Amino acid sequence: MTRRLNVVDLTGRVAVVTGGAQGIGLAVARRLLSSGAGVAIWDIDQAAMTGALAELAPLGRVEALLCDQSQIEAVDRAAIETERALGPVDLLVNNAGIAGPAATVVDYDPAAWRQIVDIDLNGVFYCCRRLVPGMIARNYGRIVNVASVAGKEGNPNAAAYSAAKAGVLALTKSLGKELAGHDIAVNALTPSPARTRILEQLTEAQVTYMLGKVPRGRFVEVEEAAAMVAFMLSDENSFTTGATFDLSGGRATY
Ligand code: NAD
C-alpha cells in the first residue's frame, strides 16, 4: 500500500544538524528544509559537505560549516556563524558520531576510546552548552540527540561507542529535566543499523550480529529516521521530554 507521509511545519525555524553532510544527518537536513526550516549542517568532512550543499541548496536556506564537534572552540565558532547567517537557533540535532574500531574492552586502544567519547558524548555537551542559553532566552527549543540501541544494551567489541551513547541518553534525561519548565523538549533517538558510511567502521560480524537482533529483519532507512526526528522537532511534540524514541524495528522495547 502507498505510504502517506505527514509533513510537519517548521516554517521560520532555524536548525543545526551536526554530521549533516551524509547519512542520517543529510536525510534529516533534507527533511527539515522541505518542512520550511533554515538549516546549518556542521561536519568535518569537507568533500561530503560540498556534495550535500549542492543537493540541499535548491530546497531552502542552508549553510554548511566545517566544525569538529570534539573541539569546544570550533563549536562556539560554528554557532556564531550560524546565528549570523540564519538567526537564533531553535532546533538542534546532535547527530554527528563515529563508531570507532572494533575491539574488546581489554584490548581497546585508550586513545581511540577517548576520541570516541570526545566526539560522540562530549561533542553533544559542547553543542548543548552553546545553543541552549538562546533557547532559554526565547523560551523555545527542540533538541534531538541521536544515540543508538548500543547505548541501551551495550554491543560487544564496541564498548566505547556503547558507553558514549549511554552517556548521551543520560545527558538527554538530565537536560530534559533541567529545561522542563520551558517550552524546550530534549529527546533521544535510538536507531538500529542504517546503511550509512559509519558501518564501514564495523566488521562484517558486528553488522550481522546487530541486524540479526532486529525483529523487522532489515536496516532502518535514513528517511525513516528523518521522519521521526522531524516529528520530535515539531510543535506536535509539545509534552514529551527527556525521553528516548525507539527506532529499533522491535529490538528494544524498554
Ligand atoms: P555517517 O558516518 O554517514 O555520518 C556521520 C557524520 O558525522 C559524517 O558526516 C561525519 O563526517 C560526521 N562527523 C564525524 N565526526 C565528527 C566530528 N568530530 N564533528 C563533526 N562531524 C563529525 O553515519 P550515520 O549512520 O549517518 O550516523 C549518524 C548518527 O547516527 C551517529 O551518531 C551514529 O552513531 C548514529 N547511529 C547510526 C546507526 C547506523 O547503523 N548507521 C545506528 C544507530 C545510531
Residues whose N, C-alpha, C, O or C-beta is under 5 A from the ligand:
A	BS01	NAD	G19 A21 Q22 G23 I24 G25 W42 D43 I44 D45 C67 D68 Q69 S70 N95 A96 G97 I98 I119 V146 A147 S148 P191 S192 P193 A194 T196 R197 I198
